[in-house]
Amino acid sequence: MDRRHFIKTTGGLSLTAGSGLLNTCSRLYAFDTSANLSRKEARYYKKHPDREIECLLCPRFCKLGDRERGYCGVRENIDGTYYTFVYGKACAVHLDPIEKKPFFHFLPQSRTLSLATAGCNVNCKFCQNWEISQVRPEQVEHQDFPPHQVVLTAQKYDSPIIAYTYTEPIVFFEYMIDTSIEAQKAGLRNVVVTGGHINPEPLQDLLPAVDAIKIDLKAFSELFYTEYVRGKLQPVLDAIKIIAQSSVWLEIVYLVIPSLNDSPEEIRQMSRWLKQTAGKDVPLHFSRFYPMYLLKNLPPTPTSTLERCHRIAREEGLHYVYIGNIPGHKAENTYCPQCQKLLIQRTGYSIGEKNLEEGRCKYCGQPIPGIWK
């Protein structure tokens, strides 16, 4: 695979800001391009007789014999010990604006050093990054990028935030948590972009090491998760509840797919549940779907559908509801729930007018939940 094709299909360990390619990651850090897969013992598994193991990281509870891999494709049982093959093996590294994740109530206008390894523990038919999420680590170029070098690179490029994103950070859990701890020691923040398909124990262990989590809630239907995600809804709901009860900042993204998860009844039930579980101030992003991967037979989400979802969520009492993937739409902005004045103006990933003072509306003094400094 030549360099141009690699960058196009995988992100190529490139440094980007917004949509413009600025540099290659080899200039960020001198990567060892001959790096092999890691072999670091995994956390959260149980040993059984006859060299069998049971993975306890995610709700699949993969039970594996010797030389078998988990569903994620990045963990393998070798002689009764479970190993991760992607520890410190990044297949994508970029500089992104925090708004791209998207986080709207977390250090606006900050840039993040974003990274991923190969692999995922679900298989969404509409995945945006399927070239790196739905492959084994041997099938995609990766580089050696250990935790201490991630932190040094973030510092070098004045990135106050490290983001674990693009694929599914749960499958590179050990790499993520060790890097997060190193980042905390250096005074950096950590954010996680995840589908939330994780068991309670590892999630509870992760929370003290990170500052914010964005959950991609794929639908509010178990049937949808079975048919289009190949996962389960309930563990994701459980994860949202656990995060909401912690001090970690939480935001939710809901990709609205025409005819599959966009019924008014489903949106209303989901919005009502979020308010009851995470509170009226949890930011909810309704994102526009574009056909890709295995779901190319549907059109992009109509703007009117997204606006209907937005209206329903507001009717159910959620204060901060956004519409994504339609740059310039007024629902990209943050408004004060008390006086309705414009607080943060957004166009795509750019910030315009900003009317917050010490985390409060500058017009009426209403506290606006989030992490603002």
LUMSE-929218 format. One record per residue (C-alpha): z, y, x. Coordinates in Angstrom, 3 decimals, m for minus. Layout:
N
c3;c2;c1
Z;Y;X
...
end
This chain:
373
c3;c2;c1
0.000;0.000;0.000
m0.972;3.348;1.541
1.405;6.315;1.593
m0.359;8.282;m1.135
m0.316;5.344;m3.562
3.335;4.636;m2.712
4.387;8.198;m3.474
2.424;8.168;m6.718
3.877;4.912;m8.013
7.441;4.879;m6.737
8.448;8.356;m5.756
7.932;7.215;m2.172
11.290;8.485;m0.956
9.883;11.966;m1.353
11.748;15.222;m1.626
10.734;17.061;m4.784
11.907;20.097;m6.666
10.730;20.203;m10.246
7.297;18.618;m10.314
6.048;19.817;m6.915
5.925;17.482;m3.939
7.462;19.323;m0.991
8.123;16.803;1.707
8.545;13.166;2.548
11.978;11.681;2.810
11.318;10.588;6.368
11.928;14.227;7.254
15.145;14.325;5.278
16.539;11.451;7.301
15.034;9.174;9.935
14.653;6.006;7.875
14.209;2.585;9.400
10.951;1.565;7.762
11.428;m2.051;8.859
14.773;m2.365;7.055
15.366;m5.719;5.375
17.288;m6.385;2.200
21.041;m6.076;2.416
23.409;m8.976;1.990
26.691;m7.456;0.862
29.098;m9.403;m1.304
28.990;m8.171;m4.871
31.961;m7.057;m6.908
32.837;m8.422;m10.336
31.952;m12.079;m10.322
33.798;m15.334;m10.793
33.370;m18.466;m8.708
32.984;m21.826;m10.447
32.824;m25.412;m9.108
29.684;m26.723;m7.429
28.824;m23.317;m5.929
28.139;m21.766;m9.327
29.102;m18.182;m10.139
29.380;m15.965;m13.221
28.554;m12.276;m12.917
31.059;m9.978;m14.636
29.341;m6.648;m14.005
27.324;m6.316;m17.206
27.310;m7.874;m20.685
24.746;m10.507;m19.708
27.415;m12.537;m17.858
24.711;m14.325;m15.864
25.780;m17.851;m14.881
23.948;m18.877;m11.755
23.583;m21.906;m9.551
23.042;m21.774;m5.809
19.994;m19.630;m4.827
19.585;m18.228;m8.328
19.339;m14.514;m9.095
20.768;m12.519;m11.936
18.618;m10.970;m14.647
18.566;m7.696;m12.675
16.729;m9.392;m9.814
18.805;m7.719;m7.108
21.800;m10.100;m6.905
21.746;m13.692;m5.744
24.157;m16.597;m5.492
24.059;m17.950;m1.946
26.254;m21.002;m1.364
28.678;m19.882;m4.074
29.003;m16.268;m2.945
27.286;m13.529;m4.937
25.414;m10.904;m2.931
23.688;m7.627;m3.693
20.376;m7.158;m1.884
20.059;m3.404;m2.517
23.187;m1.939;m0.951
22.009;1.149;0.925
18.362;0.317;0.211
16.869;3.330;m1.557
13.390;3.097;m3.077
13.362;6.679;m4.403
15.052;9.843;m3.144
14.328;13.320;m4.484
15.810;16.774;m4.810
15.899;17.592;m8.526
17.331;20.345;m10.697
20.364;19.116;m12.623
18.530;20.067;m15.840
16.027;17.276;m15.172
18.646;14.525;m15.616
19.246;16.175;m18.151
22.701;17.700;m17.842
22.949;21.037;m19.678
26.714;21.608;m19.452
27.198;20.632;m15.805
26.706;23.205;m13.044
23.494;24.798;m14.401
20.780;25.599;m11.860
22.299;23.271;m9.268
20.083;20.863;m7.426
20.887;17.229;m6.976
20.058;14.703;m4.324
18.854;11.900;m6.594
18.482;8.301;m5.499
17.734;4.832;m6.800
17.222;1.257;m5.713
14.966;m1.307;m7.325
16.127;m3.232;m10.376
17.523;m2.940;m13.897
19.662;m5.075;m16.196
17.542;m4.411;m19.287
13.785;m4.276;m19.893
12.877;m1.296;m22.064
9.304;m1.542;m23.292
9.048;2.254;m22.945
10.489;2.573;m19.422
9.284;5.635;m17.496
10.048;4.155;m14.085
9.012;0.555;m14.631
7.236;0.378;m11.249
10.628;0.379;m9.527
13.011;m0.741;m12.272
11.186;m3.875;m13.378
10.584;m5.376;m9.953
12.571;m7.252;m7.362
13.534;m5.321;m4.237
11.013;m7.262;m2.139
8.226;m5.905;m4.326
8.751;m2.209;m3.631
9.073;m0.197;m0.432
12.648;0.716;0.343
14.469;2.354;3.200
17.878;2.053;4.789
19.963;4.928;3.390
23.676;4.082;3.732
26.383;6.092;1.935
27.341;8.312;4.866
23.707;9.302;5.392
23.306;10.108;1.704
26.230;12.523;1.999
24.923;14.077;5.227
21.494;14.557;3.651
22.961;16.220;0.553
24.907;18.600;2.794
21.871;19.339;4.948
19.825;20.374;1.924
22.649;22.305;0.218
22.827;19.902;m2.695
26.331;19.981;m4.217
25.566;16.974;m6.423
24.453;13.393;m5.787
22.775;11.712;m8.772
22.402;7.957;m9.267
19.366;7.720;m11.484
15.703;6.704;m12.020
16.326;2.953;m12.374
19.733;1.587;m13.508
22.650;2.540;m11.268
24.744;m0.292;m12.675
22.675;m2.811;m10.709
23.439;m0.973;m7.451
27.072;m0.492;m8.439
28.580;m1.185;m5.001
26.229;1.277;m3.311
26.875;3.892;m5.988
30.673;3.716;m5.937
30.943;3.671;m2.133
28.585;6.652;m1.867
30.513;8.482;m4.590
33.781;8.031;m2.722
32.196;9.312;0.496
30.766;12.269;m1.432
34.137;13.131;m2.944
35.687;13.256;0.527
32.998;15.782;1.489
33.622;17.932;m1.605
30.420;16.899;m3.384
30.035;15.963;m7.062
28.591;12.704;m8.424
26.620;12.191;m11.627
25.318;8.953;m13.128
22.272;8.523;m15.364
22.589;5.134;m17.042
21.813;3.049;m20.075
25.508;2.178;m20.251
24.973;m1.600;m20.319
28.132;m2.287;m18.325
31.411;m4.144;m18.828
34.660;m2.178;m19.322
36.408;m3.150;m16.065
33.734;m1.943;m13.624
33.201;1.164;m15.743
36.902;1.998;m15.601
36.827;1.518;m11.828
33.809;3.835;m11.502
35.206;6.734;m13.528
37.610;8.116;m10.880
34.723;8.323;m8.389
32.258;10.330;m10.516
32.205;13.666;m12.322
29.657;13.224;m15.112
27.752;10.446;m16.855
24.687;10.722;m19.024
24.144;7.779;m21.347
20.647;6.936;m22.564
21.401;5.740;m26.080
18.173;3.920;m26.940
18.793;3.593;m30.676
21.587;3.019;m33.154
20.354;m0.419;m34.124
21.214;m3.803;m32.660
17.772;m5.057;m33.708
16.058;m2.311;m31.692
18.090;m3.234;m28.610
17.141;m6.883;m29.032
13.414;m6.288;m29.524
12.664;m3.245;m27.365
15.431;m3.095;m24.756
16.390;m6.753;m24.302
19.994;m5.726;m24.292
22.878;m5.123;m26.674
23.972;m1.979;m28.467
27.702;m2.664;m28.805
28.517;m2.627;m25.060
26.791;0.758;m24.810
28.875;2.117;m27.681
31.984;0.724;m26.002
30.999;2.479;m22.753
30.531;5.797;m24.554
33.975;5.443;m26.096
35.596;4.691;m22.720
33.912;7.649;m21.025
34.776;9.981;m23.900
38.448;9.102;m23.490
38.342;9.907;m19.752
38.098;13.193;m17.858
34.482;12.500;m16.861
31.931;14.840;m18.450
29.637;13.025;m20.909
26.198;13.850;m22.290
23.938;11.691;m24.465
20.145;11.381;m24.526
18.336;9.784;m27.436
14.621;9.135;m26.874
13.042;9.485;m30.316
10.271;6.903;m30.749
8.068;7.321;m33.840
8.646;4.650;m36.524
11.100;2.656;m34.368
14.352;4.627;m34.068
13.672;7.903;m35.872
14.695;7.234;m39.467
16.912;9.963;m40.944
19.520;7.357;m41.892
19.783;6.031;m38.328
19.961;9.523;m36.833
22.655;10.538;m39.311
24.740;7.415;m38.665
24.429;7.891;m34.914
25.364;11.580;m35.083
28.333;10.853;m37.310
29.527;8.098;m34.976
29.174;10.342;m31.913
31.230;13.083;m33.519
33.973;10.623;m34.444
33.947;8.898;m31.050
33.057;11.560;m28.476
33.835;14.721;m30.412
31.810;17.565;m31.867
31.239;19.148;m28.438
29.421;16.257;m26.755
25.888;17.466;m25.857
23.191;15.387;m27.564
19.597;15.587;m26.322
16.766;14.388;m28.569
13.930;13.669;m26.159
10.220;13.406;m26.905
8.622;9.995;m26.384
5.297;9.575;m24.609
3.455;6.223;m24.689
3.816;4.225;m21.479
4.538;0.831;m19.940
4.523;m1.786;m22.746
4.651;0.682;m25.638
1.318;2.477;m25.577
0.308;1.936;m29.181
2.446;4.769;m30.561
1.758;8.526;m30.409
4.028;11.099;m28.770
6.918;12.131;m30.966
5.888;14.939;m33.333
7.790;18.177;m32.842
8.678;18.116;m36.528
10.444;14.752;m36.084
12.540;16.083;m33.221
13.413;19.171;m35.250
14.482;16.975;m38.161
16.730;14.943;m35.855
18.176;18.176;m34.486
18.885;19.466;m37.996
20.595;16.220;m39.045
22.851;16.185;m35.990
23.850;19.798;m36.615
24.524;18.992;m40.279
26.864;16.236;m39.118
28.870;18.778;m37.159
27.683;18.395;m33.553
27.798;21.768;m31.797
25.413;21.254;m28.890
22.183;19.550;m29.910
19.041;19.885;m27.805
15.358;18.995;m27.940
13.824;17.764;m24.694
10.330;17.289;m23.266
8.977;20.288;m25.194
9.281;23.164;m22.684
9.910;26.507;m24.310
11.328;25.162;m27.575
14.270;27.256;m28.742
16.386;24.075;m29.034
16.385;23.845;m25.228
18.819;26.756;m25.259
22.593;26.718;m25.569
24.058;28.827;m28.382
27.647;29.745;m29.104
28.952;27.655;m32.023
31.188;30.563;m33.067
28.945;33.659;m33.030
25.559;31.898;m32.624
24.532;34.165;m29.724
22.280;32.849;m26.948
24.355;31.623;m24.005
21.904;29.805;m21.713
18.141;30.228;m22.001
16.022;27.368;m20.689
12.330;26.714;m20.263
11.806;23.242;m18.916
14.010;23.012;m15.839
14.280;26.781;m15.362
17.221;28.944;m16.414
16.637;32.464;m17.708
19.281;34.458;m19.503
22.872;33.301;m18.970
25.743;34.740;m21.000
28.767;32.715;m19.934
31.838;34.199;m18.320
34.389;31.770;m16.904
33.171;29.055;m19.259
33.362;31.289;m22.334
30.865;33.070;m24.552
30.698;36.609;m23.171
30.258;38.003;m26.685
33.148;36.433;m28.605
35.187;34.594;m25.977
34.635;31.142;m27.482
35.342;28.396;m24.882
32.185;26.390;m24.157
33.005;22.844;m22.992
31.405;21.764;m19.744
31.754;21.987;m15.967
30.509;25.432;m15.057
31.700;25.992;m11.479
end
